[in-house]
Amino acid sequence: MSLKQLGIFGFVFALLGVAEPLSGSLPAEALAPPLVRPVPTPVPAPPPPSPKPKASGLPDAPPGYVYWKSVGAKVTAYDPTERCCGDSADGRTSLGDDAWVMDGVATAPEAIPYRTRLWVPGVGWREVDDTGSAMRRAWKKGQYLVDLRVPYYGQARRWGVRRLTLHLYRPEGALAKS
């Protein structure tokens, strides 16, 4: 059969590989556009289950640390300049660490010992490496006061004073000593 004899619909049927209709008139379903089937998209595999499910909602302990306790604390912020630290601003923490490395906090070491890791909600991991008179005074009253180290005075002011639940992690073996 020639293309002229097939007509436009016969030509389309021939292109689609569909048999030509037997009669000269086309059924209604032949006039509908062919169904286009969507290409199935692969479903990503679920992540493997974690070795220790966290029913408590606590963050995983950093390497070499174990969970100690959670405490409610008043959390403030400071920058390591004279503006916040006064005459004590020498660029070093009370442990001698570089105060311009922003991974530490100040607290009363009697309340939370040095080198304890804290999980601060909205901030992340911080290490106790500094102290201050305000933190010691608060602990004498039985209150936890933690001062986050930030690079700029404006950040410390914007942080303000917050009451947060902090999760404390001690170095492995330190719990047996205390």
N, C-alpha and C positions, 0 to 999 in steps of 0.2 A: 504494500500500500504506500502511496506517495504522501508527502506532507499535506498536499492540497486536498487529498481525499480524506485524511484524518481530521482535518479541521483543527482549530486551536485547542479544544479540549482533548482531542485525541493525541495531539502533539504533547501536551502536558502529561497525559497518562503514559505516553510512551517514554518520556523523559524520566518519570517517577518509577517506571517499571511496573505500572499497574495495567492489568489487562484492559483492553478496550471494551467499553460497554457494548452489550449486544444490540441494543436498539439505538436509534438515532437520537432519542431524547435522553438527557442525563438525569439520574436520580438526584434528589435534593442533597444527599450526603456527599455526592461527587462535587457539588459546587462549594462545599465548605472547605476552608483551607486545611491542608494536612496537619495532623497533630505533631507538634514538635515536643519531643521528650527531653526534659532537662537532663543534662549530664550529671550523674550523681557525684557529689563532692565527698571526698573521704572524710570520715569523722576522726578527729585526732584522738589518739589513744590517751586514756586518763593517765595522770602522773603516777609513778609507782608509789605504793603506800610508804609513809615514812616509817623508819624502824621503830620509833617510839611514838605512838599516837599521843597528842597533847590534849588530853581531856581538860586539863587545868587552864589552858589558854596561856601558859607561860612561854616566853621565848626560849629557844634552845640555849643551853649554857655555852659560853665561849670555850674553846679548847683549854683544858687545864683547870677549869672552874666547875663548881657544883652549886646547885641552888641552895641558898641559905634561908632566906625568908623574904616576905613582902611587908613593907611598912608604908603607912600614910605619912607624908612629909610636906612641909612648906618648902616650895622650890622657888628660889630667886635666881638672878643671873648677875655676873660681874665681868668686866673686861680687865686685863692685867696691867692697867695703867695707873698713874698717880690719882687719877680722877676717882677710881673705885677703891684702890688699894692703899692710897696715901704713901707714906714713907716706906712701906713694905714692898713697893713696886720695883723690884730689881730684875724682873724677867725670869725669875725662878719660882717654883712652887716650894712649899715647906719641905718637900722631899728632895728638892734640888733638880726636879725635872724642868724642861723648858716650858715656861708659862704661855708661850705663844703657840704651842701645839694644843689645839682645841679639843682634846679628848678627855679632859679631866673635870673634876668637881671638887669643891671644898666642902668639908663637913667636919664635925667633931670626931676625931679618931677614936674616942672612947665609945661613941655611939655606933659608928660604922668604921671599922679599921681601915688603915691605908691599904691600897692595892685591891680593895674590894671592887668588883664590877657592878655597876647599876644599870638596869634597863629603865630609861626615862621615856615614858610614853610621848610620842611626837618628836623625840630627839634621837633616841637610839642608845647605844652603849657608851658609857662613860666610866672612868676609873677614879677612885678616890686617891688624889695625890696632893691635896692642899687642905688647909684649915684656916680658920679665922676666929676672931674673938666673938663675933655674933653667933657663930655655930656652936662654940663652947658654952656660951651663956644660955642658948636655947636648950642644949642637952642637960644642963644643970636643972632645968625646969621639966625635964623628961620629954622634950619636944625634938623631933627630927627637923633640922634645917639643912638643906642642901643648896649650894650656890653653884650654878652652871657657869663654866668659863666660856665666854663668847668673845669674838675679836673686836667688837666695837661697842662703845658706850651706848649708842642709840639702840642697838639690839638688846642690851641689858634692860634699858628703860622700857622697850616695847614688850619684853617678856613679862615684866611686872612681878607679881607674887601669885603663885598658883599652888593649889593643894592637889597633889598627885599621889597615886600609889606607885611606889618604886619597888622593883624586884631586885634583890641583892644576891650576888653570886660570889662565893669565897674561893680562893685557890684551893685545889684538892689538897687534903691533909691539914688545912688550917682549921677546919671545924673540930678536929680531934683535940687541938691545942686549947680552944676556947671553951 
